[in-house]
């Protein structure tokens, strides 16, 4: 196992509600090569607040149709999912067809299919720790989707 990503507040600025806000920094860590069987990565998101926003991952779409499974080990997470908007065969990254916020408890697993962008928020009082089985690359061309212009959720500002 080795550290593959350590995402700082500076690196998350483009997707923060308030890019100048302070909070836990680095915001999250991803470790890769966790195992050679199912689980590939572990993501640890710090708890706390970045301004009035919960710490979160940057978010991404996937670059191929393989589904990804997340398993939340510890903490209290909300998975934000946004469904791709397609114009015929052309992806329109500025638009989405639907947004879902899924509250996930430790021990639960979620399978994400290719049409959904995804980002985790830690809404609890301790770090969230999750496994995933993704080994196949990411697309990052959807920054607007998780930007400060995005949604708010009742009870989870
Ligand atoms: Fe992913």
Boltz pocket constraint, residues with backbone or C-beta under 6 A from the ligand:
constraints:
  - pocket:
      binder: B
      contacts: [[A, 60], [A, 61], [A, 62], [A, 68], [A, 118], [A, 134]]
      max_distance: 6.0
